[in-house]
Amino acid sequence: MIGEMRPRVPEGPIQDKWERHRFEMKLVNPANKRRFEVIVVGSGLAGASAAASLAELGYHVSCFCFQDSPRRAHSIAAQGGINAAKNYQNDGDSVWRLFYDTVKGGDFRSREANVYRLAEISVQIIDQCVAQGVPFAREYGGLLANRSFGGAQVSRTFYARGQTGQQLLLGAYQALARQIGLGQVQMYPRTEMLDLVVIDGRARGIVVRDLVTGAITAHAAHAVVLATGGYSNVFFLSTNAKGCNVTATWRAAKRGALFANPCFTQIHPTCIPAHGAHQSKLTLMSESLRNDGRIWVPKKQGDSRRPGDIPVGERDYYLERLYPSFGNLVPRDVASRRAKDMCDDGYSVVPGGHGVYLDFSDAIARLGTSGIAERYGNLFEMYERITGENPYDVPMRIYPAPHYTMGGLWVDYNLMSNLPGLHVIGEANFSDHGANRLGASALMQGLADGYFILPYTIGDYLAQGKLEPVDVSHTAFRQVEAEVRERTSRLLAVNGSQSVDAFHRELGHLMWEQCGMSRTKQGLENGLQQVRRLRERFWKEVFVGGKGEDLNQSLERAGRVADFMEFAELMCLDALQREESCGAHFREEYQTPDGEAKRDDARFSYVAAWEWSGADSAPVAHHEPLGFEYVHLAQRSYK
Ligand SMILES: Cc1cc2nc3c(=O)[nH]c(=O)nc-3n(C[C@H](O)[C@H](O)[C@H](O)COP(=O)(O)OP(=O)(O)OC[C@H]3O[C@@H](n4cnc5c(N)ncnc54)[C@H](O)[C@@H]3O)c2cc1C
């Protein structure tokens, strides 16, 4: 393995660790910061906040994204909100409670020290964003408003209608734009990182392709930060933007970075059900809707009456029945599995068997149409545009869909991978959410990483010196560049007959079936075989039109799908070796009598971090043991 897999969690009581660590970390003198170049790949909430903060500190930053503007990063799609332990509602929230909820919500598969720090920093994020002018929703008296998300019994979610990600991203973008204007950040939009350059065991740069001209170039730096988001699109159909992919992290993994818990993928309970074989994308209906929407199915199987014609007594509000304490606000993994069970048992309200109701009639009676419109107006509008049904009049129909990935590159407490100099932030790392992320905690994590953690920890790395000067004339850059060109030519040369999308769809379908919401040993073994066969076919039969020296979206997609095909195998392998159920990883063989996830702490209380060891040999598994000193291991209960 290159580097080490040492978590580097500071000593001392958990509430003092971060404070003490900030004091103990080495600093780069202000005048020296301008001597360091940092590459940030990604300009979503994690990348934009990091790039802006690093530049503000005085580092020279090069920031890359594949969209035409940083403002189009997938973070813009985030709807429901961002958590913070401000306790504005005076309903019993605290840093400890957010910490506890997050460790429990992740089903005890995350690192306690990181989660505590996240909860601690959450309060600063809100102050930072308010100072930037992010228009969070306010109460009548002017105070910031909150709503509830799953897995919590307090209201701690700050929001800007159903457009929280967009507003937060505008805040981060304006900070980034200021630094671009000042010349501290060089922005490279429409530029895709296709490989990582490692010299003497340290990350020293990247190789990218200009998506407009096709030019392949190398960029050197003292440190590289990946903020490249998640890989839900391995399932083809997901709530993520179509462009989200695994390429940057997977290429880094192939250069020696460990990939942690790849099988921890979140299936979100409230999405618009898939409606046909040719659909290319799924749409989320924010979890915030579960504040006021009630989930139900008819008590009678196959009941085809219109929802309004089914009397209340003949409805099964199954989450409220099964989980009286949390009701409709159980965590996502639990809500998703129960929806699937209901549909598998014949209670679906959608022809084809995949849908349950999310009903607002009680809330509308209580708050009026305008009250509901104020909270969720844009989401209702979006639902009506897609389905043709007006959710003010009839319940929404929803079903679980791939949404978020807890797995990612392994990082230590400083958010640095085992490859010295390679830092990973936001959804791209595996860090804080264990086996299941709680709603509204991804934005919190991305901004904690970018605004408040990385700017300190990267300084600690850079201040330790010992970095030889390198530039892109170094043979390592030349070699990686040649490999990128060769791979691009190879994709173009296959000249088969099947489109990239057809392969992606096939991959997604088989991953959903074998490594999706529920998994079995046999299914995963089959999945592994099928993925391998599909990958072989891909390299013989894919058709990529056009040429490399031009705008070529088919080529872009082909590279991403080729990476998904390799990565999918690792996901199945990871899911196969984890012979337990935890959070969103549900192995049918391991469940309690009432169908809840059954962990095996004695054998699997660890982070599985995989080392790539070549195309023809099995990856090597490394384990980081997890200890729970503050939140004691217990079977999760939301009853
Ligand atoms: C529909 C939807 C709604 C959501 N709502 C919420 C919510 O309400 N609350 C919440 O907490 N979370 C929510 N989430 C999750 C949350 O939005 C994401 O986890 C988070 O925004 C990810 O931010 P990020 O900065 O890590 O990555 P992203 O925003 O995905 O940004 C990735 C960046 O990396 C760049 N990139 C990727 N690969 C490359 C490459 N190879 N080369 C160059 N650039 C590259 C992209 O161009 C982009 O700039 C939601 C997710 C979805 C799908």
The ligand as an SDF file (V2000), in Angstrom:
LIG
                    3D

 53 58  0  0  0  0  0  0  0  0999 V2000
  -31.9610   15.6110   -5.7040 C   0  0  0  0  0  0  0  0  0  0  0  0
  -31.0740   15.6830   -4.4940 C   0  0  0  0  0  0  0  0  0  0  0  0
  -31.4560   16.4290   -3.3920 C   0  0  0  0  0  0  0  0  0  0  0  0
  -30.6380   16.5030   -2.2750 C   0  0  0  0  0  0  0  0  0  0  0  0
  -31.0550   17.2340   -1.2000 N   0  0  0  0  0  0  0  0  0  0  0  0
  -30.2370   17.3200   -0.1180 C   0  0  0  0  0  0  0  0  0  0  0  0
  -30.6320   18.0980    1.0080 C   0  0  0  0  0  0  0  0  0  0  0  0
  -31.6900   18.7080    1.0400 O   0  0  0  0  0  0  0  0  0  0  0  0
  -29.7860   18.1500    2.0620 N   0  0  0  0  0  0  0  0  0  0  0  0
  -28.5830   17.4960    2.0840 C   0  0  0  0  0  0  0  0  0  0  0  0
  -27.8540   17.6020    3.0630 O   0  0  0  0  0  0  0  0  0  0  0  0
  -28.1890   16.7790    1.0090 N   0  0  0  0  0  0  0  0  0  0  0  0
  -28.9720   16.6770   -0.0830 C   0  0  0  0  0  0  0  0  0  0  0  0
  -28.5710   15.9290   -1.1540 N   0  0  0  0  0  0  0  0  0  0  0  0
  -27.1990   15.4110   -1.1930 C   0  0  0  0  0  0  0  0  0  0  0  0
  -26.2270   16.5440   -1.5210 C   0  0  0  0  0  0  0  0  0  0  0  0
  -26.8110   17.3970   -2.4710 O   0  0  0  0  0  0  0  0  0  0  0  0
  -24.8980   16.0720   -2.0710 C   0  0  0  0  0  0  0  0  0  0  0  0
  -24.3940   15.0270   -1.3080 O   0  0  0  0  0  0  0  0  0  0  0  0
  -23.8850   17.2020   -2.0590 C   0  0  0  0  0  0  0  0  0  0  0  0
  -24.4080   18.3470   -2.6870 O   0  0  0  0  0  0  0  0  0  0  0  0
  -22.6020   16.7930   -2.7460 C   0  0  0  0  0  0  0  0  0  0  0  0
  -21.7520   17.9090   -2.7980 O   0  0  0  0  0  0  0  0  0  0  0  0
  -20.2680   17.7550   -3.3040 P   0  0  0  0  0  0  0  0  0  0  0  0
  -19.6870   19.1050   -3.3070 O   0  0  0  0  0  0  0  0  0  0  0  0
  -19.5800   16.6970   -2.5310 O   0  0  0  0  0  0  0  0  0  0  0  0
  -20.4060   17.1870   -4.8030 O   0  0  0  0  0  0  0  0  0  0  0  0
  -21.1760   17.7830   -6.0920 P   0  0  0  0  0  0  0  0  0  0  0  0
  -22.0790   18.8830   -5.7910 O   0  0  0  0  0  0  0  0  0  0  0  0
  -21.7110   16.5770   -6.7950 O   0  0  0  0  0  0  0  0  0  0  0  0
  -20.0170   18.3940   -6.9420 O   0  0  0  0  0  0  0  0  0  0  0  0
  -19.0940   17.5880   -7.6310 C   0  0  0  0  0  0  0  0  0  0  0  0
  -18.1720   18.5030   -8.3880 C   0  0  0  0  0  0  0  0  0  0  0  0
  -17.0980   17.7220   -8.8970 O   0  0  0  0  0  0  0  0  0  0  0  0
  -16.9250   17.9810  -10.2700 C   0  0  0  0  0  0  0  0  0  0  0  0
  -16.3830   16.7570  -10.8440 N   0  0  0  0  0  0  0  0  0  0  0  0
  -16.7670   15.4780  -10.6620 C   0  0  0  0  0  0  0  0  0  0  0  0
  -15.9510   14.6500  -11.3240 N   0  0  0  0  0  0  0  0  0  0  0  0
  -15.0430   15.4240  -11.9490 C   0  0  0  0  0  0  0  0  0  0  0  0
  -13.9450   15.1510  -12.7870 C   0  0  0  0  0  0  0  0  0  0  0  0
  -13.5800   13.8980  -13.1140 N   0  0  0  0  0  0  0  0  0  0  0  0
  -13.2390   16.1990  -13.2930 N   0  0  0  0  0  0  0  0  0  0  0  0
  -13.5650   17.4890  -12.9780 C   0  0  0  0  0  0  0  0  0  0  0  0
  -14.5940   17.7990  -12.1520 N   0  0  0  0  0  0  0  0  0  0  0  0
  -15.3050   16.7690  -11.6560 C   0  0  0  0  0  0  0  0  0  0  0  0
  -18.2870   18.3800  -10.7860 C   0  0  0  0  0  0  0  0  0  0  0  0
  -18.1320   19.1360  -11.9490 O   0  0  0  0  0  0  0  0  0  0  0  0
  -18.8040   19.1930   -9.5960 C   0  0  0  0  0  0  0  0  0  0  0  0
  -18.3060   20.4950   -9.6680 O   0  0  0  0  0  0  0  0  0  0  0  0
  -29.4060   15.8240   -2.2620 C   0  0  0  0  0  0  0  0  0  0  0  0
  -29.0140   15.0710   -3.3640 C   0  0  0  0  0  0  0  0  0  0  0  0
  -29.8570   14.9720   -4.4630 C   0  0  0  0  0  0  0  0  0  0  0  0
  -29.4570   14.0890   -5.5900 C   0  0  0  0  0  0  0  0  0  0  0  0
  1  2  1  0
  2  3  1  0
  2 52  2  0
  3  4  2  0
  4  5  1  0
  4 50  1  0
  5  6  2  0
  6  7  1  0
  6 13  1  0
  7  8  2  0
  7  9  1  0
  9 10  1  0
 10 11  2  0
 10 12  1  0
 12 13  2  0
 13 14  1  0
 14 15  1  0
 14 50  1  0
 15 16  1  0
 16 17  1  0
 16 18  1  0
 18 19  1  0
 18 20  1  0
 20 21  1  0
 20 22  1  0
 22 23  1  0
 23 24  1  0
 24 25  2  0
 24 26  1  0
 24 27  1  0
 27 28  1  0
 28 29  2  0
 28 30  1  0
 28 31  1  0
 31 32  1  0
 32 33  1  0
 33 34  1  0
 33 48  1  0
 34 35  1  0
 35 36  1  0
 35 46  1  0
 36 37  1  0
 36 45  1  0
 37 38  2  0
 38 39  1  0
 39 40  1  0
 39 45  2  0
 40 41  1  0
 40 42  2  0
 42 43  1  0
 43 44  2  0
 44 45  1  0
 46 47  1  0
 46 48  1  0
 48 49  1  0
 50 51  2  0
 51 52  1  0
 52 53  1  0
M  END
$$$$
